[in-house]
Structure formats: C-alpha cells, structure tokens
Amino acid sequence: MQRAYFGLQVKPERLEEYKERHLAVWPEMLAALRESGWTNYSLFLRPDGLLVGYLETEDFERARSAMAKRRENERCQREMADFFEHDGIAPDRAMEPLEEVFHL
C-alpha cells in the first residue's frame, strides 16, 4: 500500500467556504473515491490556505486517473475550481505529490 501526499493552495478568502463544503460531501463522490482506490483519504488545511491531502492506495497515479474518469469528479472539479490558486489547471491535475522523507 502506498501512502500518497499532495499539496494545493486554497485562496485565503475562500477558506471558510471550502471548509463548509467538506462538512457534507456527496455520498456518490465518497463512493467514487472508494471505487477508484482512494482509502484513508484526509485533507488538512493551514490558515494561509496550504492544503495537504493524504491517502493510501495501491498506486496514486492509477487512483487519480481512475477518479478523473468519473462524472462525480467532473462535477467536483467544476464546482471547486475557483477555490484554488492553480493557473487554470483543474485542481485534481494541479495536485503536487509530496516526497515522503521520513516515516516511523
């Protein structure tokens, strides 16, 4: 099982709404993530907008690619795009994988 971490930058003026949107994620989106191989998926948000995602999966790129094919993902990317600073790249493509440098 691979642990995958990624970073994105949420616009500071959209932080509260971003957090509110994640209080009730659509059940079909949760199912799509699970079916695409995303397990133990968590998001962490710093007050300056740094968003760090964590998940466990067999293969991060394969899981990301599987999710990209889902209509639930298309809806999510469309609705959430304006929350991020990413120069016109869809948030799911702008995820910057982080290198793990230590694990206990």
N, CA, C and O atoms as a DFTB+ gen file, in Angstrom:
416 C
 N C O
     1  1       0.852      -1.178       0.000
     2  2       0.000       0.000       0.000
     3  2       0.894       1.235       0.000
     4  3       1.837       1.328       0.786
     5  1       0.601       2.153      -0.859
     6  2       1.358       3.395      -0.988
     7  2       0.656       4.505      -0.214
     8  3      -0.557       4.677      -0.328
     9  1       1.421       5.256       0.571
    10  2       0.909       6.470       1.200
    11  2       1.210       7.612       0.246
    12  3       2.353       7.781      -0.177
    13  1       0.216       8.386      -0.093
    14  2       0.409       9.496      -1.019
    15  2      -0.022      10.794      -0.347
    16  3      -1.058      10.858       0.315
    17  1       0.781      11.805      -0.530
    18  2       0.515      13.139      -0.007
    19  2       0.556      14.100      -1.187
    20  3       1.346      13.919      -2.114
    21  1      -0.284      15.107      -1.153
    22  2      -0.236      16.121      -2.197
    23  2      -0.567      17.477      -1.600
    24  3      -1.194      17.569      -0.545
    25  1      -0.140      18.524      -2.286
    26  2      -0.406      19.881      -1.832
    27  2      -1.151      20.682      -2.881
    28  3      -0.962      20.494      -4.083
    29  1      -1.991      21.569      -2.411
    30  2      -2.696      22.552      -3.230
    31  2      -2.766      23.846      -2.421
    32  3      -2.505      23.843      -1.218
    33  1      -3.110      24.926      -3.064
    34  2      -3.239      26.202      -2.371
    35  2      -4.657      26.726      -2.523
    36  3      -5.093      27.044      -3.630
    37  1      -5.377      26.816      -1.410
    38  2      -6.731      27.375      -1.396
    39  2      -6.614      28.897      -1.263
    40  3      -5.787      29.404      -0.506
    41  1      -7.447      29.604      -2.003
    42  2      -7.446      31.065      -1.909
    43  2      -7.827      31.467      -0.485
    44  3      -8.837      30.991       0.034
    45  1      -7.040      32.331       0.156
    46  2      -7.319      32.702       1.546
    47  2      -8.730      33.227       1.782
    48  3      -9.315      32.972       2.835
    49  1      -9.276      33.945       0.830
    50  2     -10.623      34.495       1.007
    51  2     -11.721      33.432       0.873
    52  3     -12.888      33.723       1.132
    53  1     -11.366      32.213       0.476
    54  2     -12.352      31.146       0.291
    55  2     -12.222      30.035       1.333
    56  3     -12.908      29.018       1.230
    57  1     -11.354      30.211       2.339
    58  2     -11.080      29.152       3.314
    59  2     -12.326      28.667       4.054
    60  3     -12.568      27.463       4.139
    61  1     -13.105      29.586       4.579
    62  2     -14.269      29.182       5.370
    63  2     -15.288      28.432       4.524
    64  3     -15.832      27.417       4.959
    65  1     -15.548      28.925       3.320
    66  2     -16.498      28.229       2.449
    67  2     -15.950      26.864       2.037
    68  3     -16.707      25.898       1.937
    69  1     -14.639      26.775       1.796
    70  2     -14.027      25.491       1.450
    71  2     -14.264      24.472       2.571
    72  3     -14.637      23.327       2.314
    73  1     -14.042      24.905       3.814
    74  2     -14.259      24.003       4.949
    75  2     -15.727      23.608       5.062
    76  3     -16.036      22.446       5.325
    77  1     -16.626      24.555       4.868
    78  2     -18.060      24.268       4.936
    79  2     -18.478      23.240       3.891
    80  3     -19.290      22.359       4.170
    81  1     -17.920      23.355       2.684
    82  2     -18.262      22.417       1.612
    83  2     -17.885      20.980       1.967
    84  3     -18.482      20.035       1.452
    85  1     -16.906      20.816       2.836
    86  2     -16.450      19.470       3.181
    87  2     -17.142      18.895       4.415
    88  3     -16.811      17.793       4.851
    89  1     -18.088      19.622       4.973
    90  2     -18.860      19.091       6.092
    91  2     -19.856      18.023       5.631
    92  3     -20.230      17.140       6.403
    93  1     -20.277      18.113       4.379
    94  2     -21.244      17.152       3.838
    95  2     -20.882      16.845       2.386
    96  3     -21.467      17.406       1.459
    97  1     -19.925      15.960       2.200
    98  2     -19.523      15.557       0.849
    99  2     -20.580      14.606       0.300
   100  3     -21.088      13.749       1.025
   101  1     -20.913      14.758      -0.988
   102  2     -21.950      13.943      -1.613
   103  2     -21.619      12.465      -1.456
   104  3     -20.475      12.061      -1.663
   105  1     -22.603      11.660      -1.094
   106  2     -22.379      10.202      -0.958
   107  2     -21.832       9.571      -2.236
   108  3     -20.995       8.671      -2.173
   109  1     -22.302      10.038      -3.399
   110  2     -21.808       9.470      -4.652
   111  2     -20.337       9.820      -4.907
   112  3     -19.621       9.062      -5.561
   113  1     -19.892      10.965      -4.391
   114  2     -18.479      11.326      -4.510
   115  2     -17.632      10.427      -3.604
   116  3     -16.563       9.966      -4.005
   117  1     -18.105      10.185      -2.401
   118  2     -17.382       9.288      -1.486
   119  2     -17.266       7.896      -2.086
   120  3     -16.207       7.272      -2.012
   121  1     -18.354       7.404      -2.683
   122  2     -18.333       6.085      -3.317
   123  2     -17.365       6.057      -4.491
   124  3     -16.632       5.085      -4.669
   125  1     -17.359       7.120      -5.293
   126  2     -16.453       7.179      -6.450
   127  2     -14.993       7.149      -5.996
   128  3     -14.166       6.477      -6.611
   129  1     -14.680       7.866      -4.933
   130  2     -13.314       7.847      -4.407
   131  2     -12.931       6.443      -3.972
   132  3     -11.864       5.949      -4.335
   133  1     -13.790       5.801      -3.200
   134  2     -13.501       4.434      -2.734
   135  2     -13.320       3.478      -3.902
   136  3     -12.373       2.692      -3.933
   137  1     -14.232       3.553      -4.859
   138  2     -14.188       2.653      -6.016
   139  2     -12.958       2.906      -6.887
   140  3     -12.523       2.011      -7.613
   141  1     -12.402       4.096      -6.826
   142  2     -11.213       4.447      -7.607
   143  2      -9.918       4.138      -6.872
   144  3      -8.831       4.386      -7.395
   145  1     -10.028       3.598      -5.657
   146  2      -8.828       3.185      -4.935
   147  2      -8.306       4.161      -3.900
   148  3      -7.184       4.009      -3.417
   149  1      -9.104       5.163      -3.553
   150  2      -8.697       6.138      -2.541
   151  2      -9.166       5.634      -1.171
   152  3     -10.370       5.532      -0.935
   153  1      -8.241       5.320      -0.273
   154  2      -8.604       4.898       1.076
   155  2      -7.893       5.780       2.093
   156  3      -6.852       6.373       1.810
   157  1      -8.481       5.852       3.287
   158  2      -7.927       6.698       4.356
   159  2      -7.598       8.096       3.846
   160  3      -6.546       8.650       4.164
   161  1      -8.496       8.657       3.060
   162  2      -8.295       9.970       2.447
   163  2      -8.631      11.066       3.451
   164  3      -9.719      11.088       4.026
   165  1      -7.680      11.973       3.651
   166  2      -7.853      13.099       4.577
   167  2      -7.320      14.368       3.934
   168  3      -6.411      14.325       3.104
   169  1      -7.895      15.498       4.326
   170  2      -7.421      16.811       3.906
   171  2      -7.081      17.621       5.146
   172  3      -7.811      17.592       6.137
   173  1      -5.967      18.345       5.086
   174  2      -5.523      19.195       6.179
   175  2      -5.316      20.592       5.610
   176  3      -4.723      20.751       4.543
   177  1      -5.802      21.601       6.320
   178  2      -5.777      22.971       5.807
   179  2      -5.119      23.905       6.812
   180  3      -5.503      23.951       7.981
   181  1      -4.128      24.643       6.343
   182  2      -3.445      25.634       7.172
   183  2      -4.135      26.987       7.000
   184  3      -4.737      27.223       5.953
   185  1      -4.071      27.880       7.982
   186  2      -4.754      29.181       7.879
   187  2      -4.340      30.031       6.678
   188  3      -5.100      30.900       6.250
   189  1      -3.149      29.793       6.131
   190  2      -2.726      30.565       4.956
   191  2      -3.199      29.935       3.647
   192  3      -2.872      30.431       2.569
   193  1      -3.975      28.835       3.733
   194  2      -4.535      28.214       2.543
   195  2      -3.798      26.987       2.044
   196  3      -4.251      26.349       1.094
   197  1      -2.673      26.637       2.658
   198  2      -1.983      25.421       2.229
   199  2      -2.857      24.216       2.559
   200  3      -3.214      23.994       3.716
   201  1      -3.193      23.448       1.542
   202  2      -4.000      22.252       1.701
   203  2      -3.104      21.046       1.428
   204  3      -2.471      20.959       0.376
   205  1      -3.056      20.123       2.378
   206  2      -2.296      18.889       2.205
   207  2      -3.278      17.731       2.264
   208  3      -4.040      17.589       3.220
   209  1      -3.246      16.916       1.232
   210  2      -4.081      15.729       1.176
   211  2      -3.250      14.497       1.442
   212  3      -2.066      14.443       1.110
   213  1      -3.885      13.507       2.045
   214  2      -3.236      12.233       2.344
   215  2      -4.193      11.117       1.961
   216  3      -5.392      11.202       2.227
   217  1      -3.669      10.079       1.344
   218  2      -4.467       8.898       1.085
   219  2      -3.562       7.684       1.007
   220  3      -2.348       7.790       0.836
   221  1      -4.189       6.535       1.139
   222  2      -3.486       5.282       0.938
   223  2      -4.121       4.617      -0.268
   224  3      -5.343       4.589      -0.410
   225  1      -3.269       4.081      -1.139
   226  2      -3.735       3.485      -2.383
   227  2      -2.667       2.538      -2.914
   228  3      -1.505       2.610      -2.515
   229  1      -3.066       1.664      -3.803
   230  2      -2.082       0.774      -4.439
   231  2      -1.149       1.569      -5.342
   232  3       0.045       1.280      -5.410
   233  1      -1.686       2.571      -6.036
   234  2      -0.898       3.350      -6.997
   235  2      -1.577       4.717      -7.147
   236  3      -2.690       4.799      -7.667
   237  1      -0.919       5.783      -6.698
   238  2      -1.525       7.112      -6.695
   239  2      -1.925       7.571      -8.092
   240  3      -3.042       8.047      -8.294
   241  1      -1.028       7.431      -9.048
   242  2      -1.355       7.901     -10.403
   243  2      -2.515       7.108     -10.996
   244  3      -3.362       7.675     -11.686
   245  1      -2.562       5.822     -10.737
   246  2      -3.673       4.997     -11.229
   247  2      -4.981       5.408     -10.543
   248  3      -6.020       5.495     -11.198
   249  1      -4.939       5.661      -9.230
   250  2      -6.138       6.083      -8.498
   251  2      -6.604       7.459      -8.978
   252  3      -7.803       7.693      -9.132
   253  1      -5.661       8.360      -9.211
   254  2      -6.017       9.696      -9.698
   255  2      -6.611       9.604     -11.103
   256  3      -7.589      10.286     -11.408
   257  1      -6.032       8.772     -11.951
   258  2      -6.538       8.588     -13.305
   259  2      -7.931       7.965     -13.302
   260  3      -8.797       8.381     -14.072
   261  1      -8.156       6.964     -12.438
   262  2      -9.478       6.331     -12.342
   263  2     -10.519       7.346     -11.891
   264  3     -11.641       7.359     -12.398
   265  1     -10.153       8.184     -10.954
   266  2     -11.090       9.184     -10.460
   267  2     -11.397      10.225     -11.538
   268  3     -12.527      10.703     -11.635
   269  1     -10.407      10.571     -12.336
   270  2     -10.594      11.579     -13.386
   271  2     -11.638      11.155     -14.412
   272  3     -12.212      12.004     -15.094
   273  1     -11.891       9.856     -14.530
   274  2     -12.863       9.349     -15.496
   275  2     -14.294       9.359     -14.968
   276  3     -15.230       9.072     -15.715
   277  1     -14.471       9.684     -13.703
   278  2     -15.794       9.629     -13.073
   279  2     -16.559      10.941     -13.266
   280  3     -15.976      12.022     -13.176
   281  1     -17.855      10.843     -13.531
   282  2     -18.657      12.070     -13.692
   283  2     -18.759      12.837     -12.375
   284  3     -18.902      14.059     -12.379
   285  1     -18.686      12.117     -11.238
   286  2     -18.707      12.801      -9.941
   287  2     -17.496      13.717      -9.805
   288  3     -17.587      14.811      -9.247
   289  1     -16.369      13.256     -10.320
   290  2     -15.156      14.066     -10.278
   291  2     -15.287      15.292     -11.177
   292  3     -14.859      16.387     -10.810
   293  1     -15.877      15.105     -12.346
   294  2     -16.075      16.233     -13.255
   295  2     -16.896      17.325     -12.570
   296  3     -16.556      18.505     -12.644
   297  1     -17.970      16.924     -11.909
   298  2     -18.812      17.884     -11.183
   299  2     -18.017      18.571     -10.071
   300  3     -18.077      19.790      -9.918
   301  1     -17.282      17.788      -9.309
   302  2     -16.499      18.343      -8.205
   303  2     -15.462      19.343      -8.709
   304  3     -15.329      20.436      -8.158
   305  1     -14.735      18.970      -9.746
   306  2     -13.697      19.860     -10.273
   307  2     -14.296      21.172     -10.767
   308  3     -13.732      22.246     -10.557
   309  1     -15.437      21.068     -11.422
   310  2     -16.119      22.262     -11.929
   311  2     -16.560      23.167     -10.778
   312  3     -16.359      24.381     -10.825
   313  1     -17.165      22.569      -9.740
   314  2     -17.685      23.358      -8.626
   315  2     -16.585      23.892      -7.703
   316  3     -16.769      24.929      -7.066
   317  1     -15.466      23.211      -7.626
   318  2     -14.427      23.588      -6.667
   319  2     -13.273      24.373      -7.285
   320  3     -12.429      24.890      -6.554
   321  1     -13.215      24.473      -8.600
   322  2     -12.066      25.085      -9.279
   323  2     -11.734      26.476      -8.760
   324  3     -10.560      26.815      -8.614
   325  1     -12.739      27.278      -8.483
   326  2     -12.488      28.667      -8.080
   327  2     -11.935      28.807      -6.655
   328  3     -11.552      29.902      -6.244
   329  1     -11.895      27.715      -5.914
   330  2     -11.352      27.769      -4.563
   331  2      -9.820      27.766      -4.555
   332  3      -9.205      28.119      -3.549
   333  1      -9.213      27.372      -5.660
   334  2      -7.771      27.143      -5.691
   335  2      -7.014      28.148      -6.536
   336  3      -7.542      28.710      -7.496
   337  1      -5.762      28.358      -6.154
   338  2      -4.818      29.143      -6.949
   339  2      -4.022      28.134      -7.770
   340  3      -3.132      27.468      -7.241
   341  1      -4.338      28.016      -9.065
   342  2      -3.701      26.961      -9.850
   343  2      -3.523      27.304     -11.323
   344  3      -3.300      26.407     -12.136
   345  1      -3.614      28.568     -11.681
   346  2      -3.332      28.999     -13.052
   347  2      -4.108      28.239     -14.121
   348  3      -3.529      27.857     -15.138
   349  1      -5.396      28.011     -13.919
   350  2      -6.236      27.399     -14.935
   351  2      -6.149      25.889     -15.048
   352  3      -6.797      25.299     -15.912
   353  1      -5.364      25.253     -14.196
   354  2      -5.265      23.794     -14.204
   355  2      -6.329      23.251     -13.258
   356  3      -6.511      23.774     -12.159
   357  1      -7.030      22.207     -13.680
   358  2      -8.040      21.597     -12.802
   359  2      -7.377      21.165     -11.497
   360  3      -6.258      20.654     -11.518
   361  1      -8.051      21.363     -10.358
   362  2      -7.439      21.026      -9.067
   363  2      -6.901      19.603      -8.989
   364  3      -5.845      19.374      -8.399
   365  1      -7.612      18.645      -9.578
   366  2      -7.125      17.263      -9.490
   367  2      -5.857      17.043     -10.308
   368  3      -5.104      16.108     -10.031
   369  1      -5.607      17.874     -11.300
   370  2      -4.359      17.787     -12.076
   371  2      -3.270      18.664     -11.460
   372  3      -2.085      18.461     -11.726
   373  1      -3.663      19.628     -10.645
   374  2      -2.691      20.530     -10.018
   375  2      -2.117      19.961      -8.722
   376  3      -1.201      20.544      -8.141
   377  1      -2.648      18.828      -8.267
   378  2      -2.129      18.210      -7.042
   379  2      -0.635      17.948      -7.206
   380  3      -0.217      17.240      -8.122
   381  1       0.155      18.519      -6.320
   382  2       1.591      18.297      -6.374
   383  2       1.956      17.196      -5.387
   384  3       1.923      17.420      -4.176
   385  1       2.312      15.989      -5.892
   386  2       2.708      14.938      -4.960
   387  2       3.913      15.374      -4.128
   388  3       4.859      15.969      -4.646
   389  1       3.863      15.070      -2.833
   390  2       4.946      15.412      -1.926
   391  2       5.819      14.188      -1.683
   392  3       5.315      13.073      -1.550
   393  1       7.106      14.399      -1.627
   394  2       8.026      13.300      -1.357
   395  2       8.053      12.994       0.133
   396  3       8.270      13.891       0.946
   397  1       7.837      11.755       0.490
   398  2       7.938      11.359       1.879
   399  2       9.417      11.207       2.216
   400  3      10.135      10.456       1.556
   401  1       9.873      11.926       3.250
   402  2      11.273      11.871       3.620
   403  2      11.520      11.160       4.938
   404  3      12.666      10.894       5.300
   405  1      10.445      10.850       5.658
   406  2      10.593      10.091       6.904
   407  2       9.263       9.466       7.269
   408  3       8.210      10.076       7.085
   409  1       9.313       8.247       7.788
   410  2       8.126       7.565       8.285
   411  2       8.569       6.645       9.417
   412  3       9.521       5.880       9.259
   413  1       7.888       6.715      10.549
   414  2       8.219       5.868      11.700
   415  2       7.312       4.659      11.719
   416  3       7.425       3.816      12.609
